[in-house]
Amino acid sequence: MSSEPTPVTKSRPDPLGAAWRFLAAPQALMAWLGLLALALAFAAFQTKLSTQMLNPSAGWLATSPSSAGQPNTFWLALESFDLFHSLWFYGLIALIMLSLLVRAVDSAEFAWRANIRREWTAEAFGSWGAGRAQHAIASAQEPDIALKTIQTHLVTKGYRWFSIPGLAWPNAVACHRPAALWARPMAYGAALAVLVGVAILSQRGWQHDDWQPSPGQTVAVGYGLPYEVQFQEFALGEMREGMLPQAHSRVTWRQEGDALKQAQVSSGRPAHWKGVAVRQVGFIPALTMRAWDGDGRLLALQPAGQEPGAPGEIELVFPSVEAQPYILIPALDEAITLALDLDGPQGRPALRAARIAAGEGQAVELGVLSESGTLEGEGLRLDIDLDYRPILRIDHRPGMELVMGGAALLLLCLLVGWLAPAHTLWIAAGPDGQGGSDVYIVTPAFCAAGRGLAQLLNEVKRVLAHHD
């Protein structure tokens, strides 16, 4: 007896078939994905390298021991290599997409055969994959009777039974939840859609730098488009359940000075026009500050990193929500530190101010402002006009629908495969030469393991032993 239920015959070399089988092999797909993971890890290292090379204190990465402070040629060449736009990276993505397509077609054919009667043939056994698992069970019954006993048991458990004619031994295929087999080709198709979407996004997508506009400010969209975006106003709402405050911006799309459309933008709700989106990714404080000493004299304020100026007011815009800028007061030999507290009084963000004297390690808090007002301390009075500006981002993301939809479908297919897995068995029974039979049960590579399958095989053994 052959160790397989059905013999496999080869007539002549088939290079296209060999290439198809190679691309359909799970090992090939895993190899491509492994190379992709290495490429992404290299990209992360490259990004870190770029940051270090821009830092004068980057250490051994910045300079070679023999270069006397000159940049290391090797690291400069590595930093300048554009990984995600290289030919080999495109080839790797193409191989992954091709493997996904081949596996989707193969698994769709498998699901189609499992759901339509009289479609299993001996030739179709090759589609069960090189990793298929075979289980042998001995029975004292004749082959036809043993197969009938197994059929009766499996049908009562909800399996569909397909007899395979034209073979020396009695052969059959039993399927449980065959409809769930469609989750496999759908999952491969979803992964392919994600990659296609990412490819479209990387080739045709673009994104502006973050924009922190003041009311009335306008920016051109660019990229060959004639549109402009004008910022109108920003409104900040109340804090809700520990989340960021509800806030929205009002913008106007313009072309050659004419208003095209007004829209409201908030977190997670961008404004779209002709494929271009305006997104609100956050907000920052923008304030005007004046300071007086204990005698009522107007003081000069010097933001860190700027040259000292004459006494008067200064304007300050936070570079980010997390920033904590500080302002020097040369006349008092002190500094003011500022920070945004999103969970301020009355559920609104607030500005916290503290003062620290030269040579002191501990800051003394001046107070908290949820709106414009005055803060006073010993020998110091601050008058602050507090406002907020949104952080807007203009971008074009073609293919993002494919990415998000494909990812959602892939997750759904994985959930179906986990909660309601399909079981497919190829069963053959032949004489053992002693009046009984040898029963072979073959499972495809994708369901060759699992507690449910092991329990089923044990049940089949018990049923055959009971009828012996």
Secondary structure, 3 states (H helix, E strand, C coil): CCCCCCCCCCCCCCHHHHHHHHHHCHHHHHHHHHHHHHHHHHHHHHHHHHHHHHCCCCHHHCECCCCCCCECHHHHHHHHCCHHHCHHHHHHHHHHHHHHHHHHHHHHHHHHHHHCCCCCCCHHHHHHCCCCEEEEEEECCCHHHHHHHHHHHHHHCCCEEEEECCCCCCEEEEEECHHHHHHHHHHHHHHHHHHHHHHHHHHHCEECCCECCCCCCEEEEECCEEEEEEEEEEEECCCCCCCCCCEEEEEEEEECCEEEEEEEEECCECEEECCEEEEEEEEEEEEEEEEEECCCCECCCEECCCCCCCCCCEEEECCCCCCCCEEEECCCCEEEEEEEECCCHHHCCEEEEEEEECCCCCCEEEEEECCCEEEEECCEEEEEEEEEEEEEEEEECCCHHHHHHHHHHHHHHHHHHHHCCCEEEEEEEEECCCCCEEEEEEECHHHCCCHHHHHHHHHHHHHHHHHC
